[in-house]
Amino acid sequence: MAVLTLRTAEFATLNGVSLPKTDTAVTYPAGALTGTGTVQHVETLSDGRLAVLLDATPVHPVDAGWPDQGPDRATLTTPDGREVPVLDCVVGAADGAALFLGTEIPVRKGTGDWAFVVVHVLPEDAGIAEGDRVEVRVDGGHRAALSAGHTACHLASLALNRQLAGAWKRDVQADAAGNPNFDALAIETTTILPGGSRDVYRLGKSLRRKGFPPDALLGEMAAVEAGVNATLAEWVASGAEIRIERESDLLTGMRRWVCDLPGGTVSIPCGGTHLSSLAAVSGIEVRLVSGPGEGAAEVVMETRCT
Ligand SMILES: [Zn+2]
């Protein structure tokens, strides 16, 4: 019975007890690009790459439950000075016995006894061990471009909601600025891109039943686009301050994007990264394109931030 000869610590590690009991502390919401972390857990994934968990990290992971903003580009520097690329970075969850990544996570965030963690995916020869202290460095240019894209995405959806507010025939949920939330009710997918975003909206029967006649957008595309761009120009000119309010530094801690727009402060739940002000932005513009979707018309809003 070889297993009986294992010391407690080894036995514990074999059973996954090196897995953390609490969420990863994340510093990217505060804008951090560098940091030092202690390796809590290393395991080999089915494709041979390594999943590495740190107690704290500045690297923004992609969240399979809300995958709008992709992962940061980053490197880890080992105690012996080797710089190892982070090949991917995803949200994972551990129940003390096993680690699950991305879409394989079987529980919702906030489920008791589960820790939600930032999983740094490293090459198989990374040579990193549990207990190592590593330096983490994020690609600042790529982060800045994604932050600009994410901020522009929120502002464009608010401006679109405002532009379409008069078309609604019924009362529906309001957005952060008090306008009917077309964006939330019609959205199909949102993708944050470097320096912009791409929103796909579906204008079908269910939206019509909620009180939005599709022709109010499909029949007025150029006018709606011009109105959205006029609003965005006014907001950019205001140089509004932006901040991320957070209740804790834990990965699943509630965070909100807050922006002091000319018409009042708006606040939206958001786990991404953002600009700290519109003062450095020269323009945000959208382009609206319609096309036939599956069973209903689709409108794509391409947003660019310069
Ligand atoms: Zn967001």
Residues whose N, C-alpha, C, O or C-beta is under 5 A from the ligand:
A	BS01	ZN	P269 C270 G272
